[in-house]
Amino acid sequence: MQVINTSGYGDLTFIRTWSDGTIHIGKLKDGGYCHIGGPPVASKRDLESAIPSGMHLDEALDWWENKDKIEEKKDRPKIVIQGDGSYAFDNGDPIESVADFVAYIPQGPALDAAVLWYVEAHRDKIEQNKSDATDTAQQTTANKEEIAKLTCVCGFVAKRVVKEDGSLNITGLLAHQRVCKVYQAGIAKAA
Ligand SMILES: [Zn+2]
């Protein structure tokens, strides 16, 4: 098990993760797959790129084919939208992370809306995390700039990779932003 703390998408617990160097995907403890930075998987190709052929890929593709048929289980609570537009479990439990949505809501517009709500609702946590990241490390001005360059609007910070010429490689951030609903919603809003 690997727990990834993403400020915008909550704490995500993965059973296993895979990467092709750019796309980094994990299988969530409570079911389903998502990018380890938080965004849900939005295309079959992401699974095929990150996971090597074999048993694990077969399992992931099987999940993808059946992602619209999330089984209603009697022993687990349902997710409900409340009067104020927020989400919760119908037994009153709060949503802990985006992983709850991935496990309970089929991929598509309903999942996207829920994920966006979660990130918006935790906006203060993202801001807090950003200032923590810069404070605790006693960063030099250069490092602060680097962190800013590697940080997505959702709070995700890409791994710092430096190119041979000493410049910053932001491939990880770009790969994340291609799938980040929060980033894309921001662009849509600005346009
Ligand atoms: Zn993002």
Residues whose N, C-alpha, C, O or C-beta is under 5 A from the ligand:
A	BS01	ZN	C152 V153 C154 F156 C180 Y183
